[in-house]
Amino acid sequence: MKKGIVLVATGVVLITIIVLLFQLFSPKNQAERAVENFYEYEQAGVYSLSWELFHPFMQEKMDKTEYLQVRGELFMGYLGTEDFSFSLEKTKKLKDWAMDETSNSFAVVYRVQVNQQFKGDFGNFTIVQYVYATEVDGQWRILWNYNG
């Protein structure tokens, strides 16, 4: 009887571990982690690393030197704040999504709602942006929406 209970308990533990590992390494979680990494770099002001997480289409669209200069000016100069906090909200799997009218569509992307909270010279405010992540050569990369 005890041997049966031990076997059942072992089975339950193994199944739980497998389910947790599957969820941890699921495409949805990997996409969310890429978006989280992107905004952690942005939060730390390490824009060169956040730019590296862009999908090659985004890197073509936005010159690295220009991005490094403008992104820092956006927060400190235009918005009158030195830092921000952020949260990731609703994540949704999309099929056949395109970054803009001229780009090829991606078979699968994950859309992640990002809320950036700022406290600055112009008061407290939140910017809500949908950020897209897709896998390229085994790496998850970030895209922004430029559709009209």
Z-matrix of the N, CA and C atoms (Angstrom, degrees):
N
C 1 1.448
C 2 1.535 1 111.35
N 3 1.352 2 115.47 1 -46.25
C 4 1.460 3 119.35 2 -180.00
C 5 1.520 4 111.05 3 -64.42
N 6 1.337 5 115.71 4 -35.99
C 7 1.465 6 120.54 5 -179.81
C 8 1.536 7 110.15 6 -63.11
N 9 1.321 8 117.38 7 -38.52
C 10 1.463 9 122.33 8 178.55
C 11 1.526 10 112.04 9 -65.60
N 12 1.328 11 116.16 10 -41.17
C 13 1.469 12 121.21 11 178.85
C 14 1.523 13 110.18 12 -64.89
N 15 1.319 14 116.69 13 -42.54
C 16 1.466 15 121.30 14 178.39
C 17 1.525 16 110.30 15 -61.71
N 18 1.331 17 117.26 16 -42.68
C 19 1.468 18 120.73 17 179.00
C 20 1.522 19 111.52 18 -64.01
N 21 1.314 20 116.56 19 -43.11
C 22 1.474 21 120.28 20 178.58
C 23 1.523 22 110.08 21 -63.94
N 24 1.327 23 117.06 22 -46.37
C 25 1.467 24 120.78 23 179.81
C 26 1.525 25 110.82 24 -61.43
N 27 1.315 26 118.17 25 -41.85
C 28 1.461 27 122.50 26 177.79
C 29 1.525 28 110.48 27 -62.69
N 30 1.319 29 115.71 28 -42.15
C 31 1.462 30 119.97 29 177.67
C 32 1.521 31 112.11 30 -61.94
N 33 1.318 32 117.09 31 -43.75
C 34 1.467 33 121.93 32 179.09
C 35 1.533 34 110.25 33 -62.35
N 36 1.321 35 116.71 34 -43.97
C 37 1.469 36 120.83 35 179.02
C 38 1.525 37 110.65 36 -62.54
N 39 1.318 38 117.83 37 -44.92
C 40 1.470 39 121.39 38 179.31
C 41 1.521 40 111.96 39 -63.04
N 42 1.308 41 116.77 40 -43.46
C 43 1.468 42 120.14 41 178.52
C 44 1.524 43 110.40 42 -63.40
N 45 1.330 44 117.22 43 -41.95
C 46 1.466 45 121.45 44 177.95
C 47 1.522 46 111.05 45 -60.57
N 48 1.315 47 116.99 46 -44.98
C 49 1.467 48 121.22 47 179.04
C 50 1.521 49 110.43 48 -62.55
N 51 1.307 50 118.03 49 -43.88
C 52 1.470 51 121.66 50 179.64
C 53 1.525 52 110.46 51 -62.11
N 54 1.322 53 117.10 52 -45.05
C 55 1.479 54 120.78 53 179.55
C 56 1.532 55 110.11 54 -62.32
N 57 1.326 56 117.94 55 -44.83
C 58 1.466 57 121.48 56 179.41
C 59 1.528 58 111.55 57 -62.68
N 60 1.327 59 117.03 58 -42.62
C 61 1.464 60 120.28 59 178.23
C 62 1.522 61 111.19 60 -64.56
N 63 1.320 62 116.52 61 -41.02
C 64 1.466 63 120.11 62 178.29
C 65 1.524 64 110.42 63 -61.43
N 66 1.336 65 116.45 64 -44.68
C 67 1.462 66 119.74 65 179.14
C 68 1.520 67 111.54 66 -65.29
N 69 1.307 68 117.20 67 -41.29
C 70 1.461 69 121.90 68 -179.56
C 71 1.522 70 111.41 69 -60.47
N 72 1.326 71 116.86 70 -39.99
C 73 1.454 72 121.27 71 -176.87
C 74 1.531 73 112.99 72 -102.83
N 75 1.309 74 117.06 73 15.62
C 76 1.461 75 120.27 74 178.74
C 77 1.526 76 109.38 75 -68.81
N 78 1.317 77 117.31 76 152.42
C 79 1.470 78 119.77 77 177.67
C 80 1.525 79 112.77 78 -55.12
N 81 1.316 80 117.29 79 -38.95
C 82 1.474 81 120.39 80 179.59
C 83 1.525 82 110.67 81 -60.07
N 84 1.334 83 117.06 82 -47.78
C 85 1.467 84 120.11 83 -179.84
C 86 1.521 85 112.07 84 -66.39
N 87 1.324 86 117.29 85 -37.54
C 88 1.464 87 119.92 86 178.02
C 89 1.522 88 110.70 87 -66.27
N 90 1.325 89 117.02 88 -39.38
C 91 1.464 90 120.54 89 176.82
C 92 1.532 91 110.32 90 -62.97
N 93 1.321 92 116.42 91 -45.08
C 94 1.466 93 120.24 92 178.55
C 95 1.520 94 111.15 93 -62.13
N 96 1.314 95 116.80 94 -38.81
C 97 1.471 96 120.48 95 179.79
C 98 1.529 97 110.80 96 -65.31
N 99 1.331 98 117.47 97 -38.85
C 100 1.462 99 120.56 98 177.76
C 101 1.539 100 110.47 99 -62.51
N 102 1.320 101 116.76 100 -43.25
C 103 1.467 102 120.75 101 178.38
C 104 1.523 103 109.94 102 -65.40
N 105 1.317 104 116.60 103 -42.30
C 106 1.463 105 120.40 104 178.19
C 107 1.537 106 110.91 105 -61.53
N 108 1.322 107 117.28 106 -44.60
C 109 1.471 108 120.81 107 177.75
C 110 1.526 109 110.75 108 -60.12
N 111 1.327 110 116.12 109 -43.72
C 112 1.465 111 120.64 110 179.53
C 113 1.532 112 110.36 111 -55.28
N 114 1.324 113 116.94 112 -49.93
C 115 1.472 114 119.89 113 -177.06
C 116 1.523 115 112.72 114 -75.06
N 117 1.314 116 118.63 115 -25.60
C 118 1.466 117 119.60 116 172.24
C 119 1.525 118 110.21 117 -65.40
N 120 1.336 119 117.59 118 -41.37
C 121 1.466 120 120.97 119 175.67
C 122 1.519 121 110.56 120 -63.70
N 123 1.319 122 116.88 121 -43.40
C 124 1.464 123 120.81 122 178.80
C 125 1.528 124 110.11 123 -61.82
N 126 1.310 125 116.32 124 -43.39
C 127 1.458 126 122.23 125 -179.84
C 128 1.528 127 111.04 126 -60.06
N 129 1.330 128 116.07 127 -38.69
C 130 1.465 129 121.56 128 -179.78
C 131 1.530 130 111.99 129 -81.71
N 132 1.330 131 117.11 130 -4.98
C 133 1.466 132 120.41 131 -179.25
C 134 1.517 133 113.39 132 77.00
N 135 1.323 134 117.66 133 17.88
C 136 1.464 135 122.35 134 -179.71
C 137 1.536 136 107.63 135 -98.09
N 138 1.325 137 114.44 136 69.65
C 139 1.458 138 121.14 137 -172.84
C 140 1.529 139 112.70 138 -67.06
N 141 1.318 140 117.63 139 -24.25
C 142 1.463 141 119.23 140 178.04
C 143 1.526 142 110.48 141 -65.25
N 144 1.343 143 117.13 142 -36.56
C 145 1.464 144 119.74 143 178.65
C 146 1.527 145 111.37 144 -75.44
N 147 1.324 146 117.44 145 -37.12
C 148 1.466 147 118.57 146 177.46
C 149 1.531 148 109.43 147 -66.03
N 150 1.334 149 118.43 148 -39.18
C 151 1.470 150 121.08 149 177.86
C 152 1.528 151 110.50 150 -60.77
N 153 1.321 152 117.09 151 -36.64
C 154 1.468 153 120.94 152 179.46
C 155 1.525 154 112.26 153 -63.69
N 156 1.324 155 117.30 154 -22.76
C 157 1.465 156 120.64 155 178.59
C 158 1.532 157 112.55 156 -82.89
N 159 1.315 158 117.06 157 -6.55
C 160 1.458 159 119.59 158 176.55
C 161 1.521 160 110.96 159 -66.70
N 162 1.295 161 115.82 160 146.30
C 163 1.463 162 122.65 161 171.09
C 164 1.538 163 107.49 162 -62.68
N 165 1.326 164 118.89 163 149.81
C 166 1.473 165 120.46 164 178.67
C 167 1.534 166 113.66 165 -52.15
N 168 1.327 167 119.02 166 -32.73
C 169 1.464 168 121.14 167 176.69
C 170 1.530 169 111.01 168 -62.79
N 171 1.334 170 115.94 169 -39.53
C 172 1.462 171 120.29 170 177.85
C 173 1.524 172 110.29 171 -69.43
N 174 1.324 173 117.12 172 -38.88
C 175 1.457 174 120.18 173 179.26
C 176 1.525 175 110.99 174 -64.73
N 177 1.336 176 117.10 175 -33.41
C 178 1.459 177 120.26 176 175.24
C 179 1.527 178 110.94 177 -69.62
N 180 1.310 179 115.70 178 -36.24
C 181 1.463 180 121.45 179 -176.93
C 182 1.530 181 111.60 180 -72.69
N 183 1.329 182 116.50 181 -32.20
C 184 1.453 183 121.05 182 -172.79
C 185 1.527 184 110.64 183 -129.27
N 186 1.298 185 116.51 184 111.44
C 187 1.459 186 122.60 185 178.34
C 188 1.533 187 110.28 186 -59.61
N 189 1.315 188 117.18 187 136.88
C 190 1.463 189 121.60 188 -176.16
C 191 1.531 190 112.15 189 -60.75
N 192 1.315 191 117.48 190 -46.52
C 193 1.463 192 120.62 191 -178.58
C 194 1.525 193 110.87 192 -61.25
N 195 1.322 194 115.46 193 -43.95
C 196 1.460 195 119.90 194 178.78
C 197 1.534 196 110.77 195 -63.75
N 198 1.326 197 116.41 196 -42.41
C 199 1.455 198 120.36 197 179.63
C 200 1.530 199 110.85 198 -60.63
N 201 1.331 200 116.55 199 -45.95
C 202 1.467 201 120.66 200 -178.92
C 203 1.519 202 111.16 201 -59.02
N 204 1.300 203 116.39 202 -39.76
C 205 1.463 204 120.63 203 -178.30
C 206 1.528 205 111.35 204 -74.76
N 207 1.297 206 116.58 205 -49.35
C 208 1.463 207 120.68 206 -173.33
C 209 1.525 208 112.23 207 -71.96
N 210 1.309 209 118.04 208 -38.58
C 211 1.466 210 120.71 209 -175.94
C 212 1.530 211 110.90 210 -63.03
N 213 1.331 212 117.09 211 -43.88
C 214 1.458 213 120.01 212 177.55
C 215 1.523 214 112.06 213 -65.27
N 216 1.322 215 116.80 214 -40.16
C 217 1.471 216 121.12 215 178.40
C 218 1.519 217 111.39 216 -64.54
N 219 1.317 218 116.45 217 -33.97
C 220 1.465 219 120.67 218 -179.41
C 221 1.524 220 110.30 219 -57.25
N 222 1.318 221 116.85 220 -51.05
C 223 1.455 222 119.74 221 -175.74
C 224 1.520 223 112.46 222 -74.08
N 225 1.327 224 116.65 223 -51.88
C 226 1.453 225 119.52 224 -173.76
C 227 1.528 226 111.96 225 -79.87
N 228 1.314 227 116.99 226 -38.29
C 229 1.456 228 119.47 227 -176.22
C 230 1.516 229 113.48 228 -84.82
N 231 1.313 230 115.84 229 -64.00
C 232 1.462 231 120.59 230 -172.16
C 233 1.523 232 113.27 231 -73.90
N 234 1.316 233 117.91 232 -40.02
C 235 1.458 234 120.29 233 -176.14
C 236 1.527 235 112.74 234 -90.96
N 237 1.318 236 117.71 235 -10.93
C 238 1.459 237 121.03 236 177.38
C 239 1.516 238 113.75 237 65.92
N 240 1.315 239 116.57 238 35.95
C 241 1.456 240 120.70 239 179.23
C 242 1.526 241 109.29 240 -139.47
N 243 1.303 242 116.57 241 151.35
C 244 1.458 243 119.96 242 -179.34
C 245 1.518 244 113.00 243 -101.26
N 246 1.320 245 117.06 244 -17.70
C 247 1.457 246 118.90 245 -179.26
C 248 1.524 247 110.10 246 -150.46
N 249 1.307 248 114.67 247 176.03
C 250 1.456 249 120.84 248 178.87
C 251 1.515 250 108.89 249 -155.17
N 252 1.300 251 115.12 250 162.00
C 253 1.460 252 120.77 251 169.40
C 254 1.524 253 106.24 252 -112.95
N 255 1.305 254 116.43 253 164.25
C 256 1.457 255 119.10 254 179.81
C 257 1.519 256 110.29 255 -148.36
N 258 1.310 257 114.24 256 158.26
C 259 1.454 258 120.64 257 174.10
C 260 1.519 259 108.49 258 -139.58
N 261 1.318 260 115.06 259 147.92
C 262 1.452 261 121.53 260 175.63
C 263 1.514 262 107.46 261 -99.42
N 264 1.300 263 115.12 262 131.86
C 265 1.455 264 120.14 263 -179.23
C 266 1.519 265 109.43 264 -114.61
N 267 1.276 266 116.74 265 -140.34
C 268 1.466 267 123.81 266 -173.40
C 269 1.527 268 113.52 267 -48.96
N 270 1.320 269 116.48 268 127.47
C 271 1.460 270 122.73 269 174.66
C 272 1.518 271 107.54 270 -113.60
N 273 1.323 272 115.06 271 131.81
C 274 1.460 273 120.09 272 -178.15
C 275 1.519 274 110.21 273 -135.32
N 276 1.317 275 116.25 274 134.81
C 277 1.459 276 122.13 275 176.35
C 278 1.524 277 108.45 276 -80.51
N 279 1.338 278 116.00 277 129.65
C 280 1.463 279 122.00 278 178.05
C 281 1.520 280 109.26 279 -121.46
N 282 1.306 281 115.71 280 148.03
C 283 1.465 282 121.03 281 177.11
C 284 1.525 283 108.69 282 -117.29
N 285 1.338 284 114.58 283 146.52
C 286 1.473 285 121.75 284 177.91
C 287 1.522 286 112.24 285 54.88
N 288 1.329 287 117.07 286 50.06
C 289 1.461 288 123.39 287 178.81
C 290 1.520 289 108.88 288 -99.43
N 291 1.323 290 116.96 289 141.01
C 292 1.469 291 122.04 290 176.85
C 293 1.519 292 109.40 291 -121.03
N 294 1.324 293 116.19 292 145.67
C 295 1.458 294 123.22 293 -178.47
C 296 1.534 295 111.66 294 -68.84
N 297 1.321 296 116.61 295 -36.87
C 298 1.459 297 122.11 296 178.08
C 299 1.527 298 108.52 297 -153.55
N 300 1.316 299 115.85 298 -178.06
C 301 1.461 300 120.56 299 -175.65
C 302 1.525 301 113.09 300 -67.25
N 303 1.331 302 117.88 301 -22.36
C 304 1.467 303 120.84 302 -175.87
C 305 1.526 304 113.90 303 -99.22
N 306 1.329 305 117.46 304 -10.35
C 307 1.469 306 121.16 305 -176.85
C 308 1.520 307 111.60 306 -86.09
N 309 1.316 308 114.83 307 152.13
C 310 1.462 309 119.78 308 170.40
C 311 1.518 310 108.66 309 -67.34
N 312 1.323 311 116.29 310 152.99
C 313 1.458 312 119.10 311 179.41
C 314 1.529 313 110.01 312 -83.54
N 315 1.304 314 114.40 313 154.49
C 316 1.456 315 122.29 314 177.21
C 317 1.522 316 107.71 315 -98.12
N 318 1.313 317 116.19 316 137.51
C 319 1.462 318 120.45 317 -179.59
C 320 1.530 319 110.25 318 -59.95
N 321 1.342 320 116.69 319 -43.94
C 322 1.466 321 121.56 320 -179.31
C 323 1.517 322 109.56 321 -142.57
N 324 1.316 323 115.81 322 131.59
C 325 1.463 324 122.35 323 169.08
C 326 1.523 325 107.14 324 -135.23
N 327 1.311 326 114.89 325 160.59
C 328 1.461 327 120.78 326 172.89
C 329 1.518 328 107.43 327 -114.32
N 330 1.338 329 115.21 328 125.43
C 331 1.465 330 120.98 329 178.02
C 332 1.521 331 107.99 330 -95.58
N 333 1.328 332 115.38 331 123.72
C 334 1.457 333 121.21 332 -178.30
C 335 1.524 334 108.17 333 -118.67
N 336 1.308 335 116.36 334 125.99
C 337 1.465 336 120.04 335 175.65
C 338 1.523 337 108.34 336 -80.03
N 339 1.330 338 116.06 337 124.81
C 340 1.461 339 121.95 338 178.33
C 341 1.521 340 108.20 339 -114.01
N 342 1.322 341 116.08 340 127.50
C 343 1.456 342 122.46 341 175.62
C 344 1.525 343 107.75 342 -109.26
N 345 1.327 344 116.56 343 116.37
C 346 1.464 345 121.25 344 176.82
C 347 1.527 346 108.08 345 -103.38
N 348 1.327 347 115.71 346 123.54
C 349 1.456 348 120.89 347 -179.83
C 350 1.535 349 109.08 348 -103.71
N 351 1.345 350 115.22 349 128.35
C 352 1.459 351 122.11 350 -178.36
C 353 1.522 352 110.07 351 -120.38
N 354 1.321 353 114.82 352 145.75
C 355 1.458 354 122.40 353 170.60
C 356 1.521 355 104.72 354 -127.64
N 357 1.307 356 116.31 355 113.97
C 358 1.459 357 118.03 356 -174.52
C 359 1.507 358 112.98 357 -151.09
N 360 1.318 359 114.81 358 -162.52
C 361 1.456 360 122.31 359 -177.52
C 362 1.522 361 112.49 360 -61.43
N 363 1.312 362 117.41 361 -23.76
C 364 1.459 363 122.30 362 -176.82
C 365 1.524 364 111.83 363 -103.45
N 366 1.327 365 116.74 364 18.73
C 367 1.453 366 120.93 365 179.98
C 368 1.515 367 111.96 366 94.59
N 369 1.304 368 115.12 367 -167.98
C 370 1.460 369 121.83 368 179.49
C 371 1.526 370 108.47 369 -97.37
N 372 1.313 371 115.91 370 134.64
C 373 1.455 372 119.21 371 179.88
C 374 1.515 373 110.10 372 -154.56
N 375 1.322 374 115.00 373 163.80
C 376 1.459 375 122.54 374 -178.81
C 377 1.515 376 109.26 375 -126.82
N 378 1.317 377 115.70 376 133.83
C 379 1.463 378 122.01 377 172.39
C 380 1.524 379 106.80 378 -105.62
N 381 1.323 380 115.81 379 127.21
C 382 1.455 381 122.01 380 177.51
C 383 1.525 382 107.59 381 -107.00
N 384 1.321 383 116.40 382 123.70
C 385 1.462 384 121.34 383 179.49
C 386 1.521 385 109.16 384 -135.03
N 387 1.323 386 114.91 385 137.97
C 388 1.461 387 119.64 386 172.57
C 389 1.524 388 107.18 387 -89.91
N 390 1.327 389 115.32 388 125.52
C 391 1.452 390 122.55 389 -179.24
C 392 1.523 391 106.75 390 -115.84
N 393 1.315 392 115.98 391 142.51
C 394 1.461 393 121.54 392 -174.45
C 395 1.523 394 108.64 393 -115.11
N 396 1.323 395 115.92 394 141.94
C 397 1.465 396 120.85 395 178.84
C 398 1.522 397 108.37 396 -131.03
N 399 1.321 398 114.41 397 138.71
C 400 1.455 399 120.49 398 176.20
C 401 1.520 400 108.19 399 -142.68
N 402 1.313 401 115.40 400 160.07
C 403 1.462 402 120.41 401 -177.77
C 404 1.523 403 110.08 402 -92.44
N 405 1.337 404 114.98 403 131.16
C 406 1.459 405 122.12 404 177.28
C 407 1.525 406 107.84 405 -130.05
N 408 1.315 407 116.98 406 116.50
C 409 1.463 408 121.68 407 179.07
C 410 1.531 409 112.30 408 50.65
N 411 1.321 410 116.00 409 43.25
C 412 1.459 411 121.03 410 176.57
C 413 1.518 412 114.94 411 81.70
N 414 1.332 413 117.87 412 1.59
C 415 1.461 414 122.08 413 179.53
C 416 1.530 415 109.52 414 -119.13
N 417 1.308 416 116.35 415 141.04
C 418 1.460 417 120.31 416 178.20
C 419 1.515 418 109.41 417 -87.16
N 420 1.333 419 115.76 418 130.43
C 421 1.460 420 122.54 419 -175.59
C 422 1.516 421 111.78 420 -126.24
N 423 1.314 422 115.18 421 154.98
C 424 1.466 423 123.94 422 -172.57
C 425 1.531 424 110.80 423 -98.44
N 426 1.338 425 113.76 424 140.93
C 427 1.464 426 121.74 425 174.36
C 428 1.536 427 108.58 426 -133.00
N 429 1.323 428 115.59 427 151.53
C 430 1.448 429 121.32 428 171.64
C 431 1.523 430 108.70 429 -113.07
N 432 1.298 431 115.76 430 158.87
C 433 1.460 432 121.63 431 -178.12
C 434 1.526 433 110.30 432 -91.38
N 435 1.319 434 117.14 433 122.72
C 436 1.461 435 122.53 434 177.10
C 437 1.526 436 111.67 435 -116.59
N 438 1.318 437 116.94 436 16.59
C 439 1.459 438 120.44 437 178.90
C 440 1.524 439 109.47 438 -73.22
N 441 1.327 440 114.77 439 142.32
C 442 1.463 441 122.10 440 -178.33
C 443 1.467 442 111.99 441 -62.07
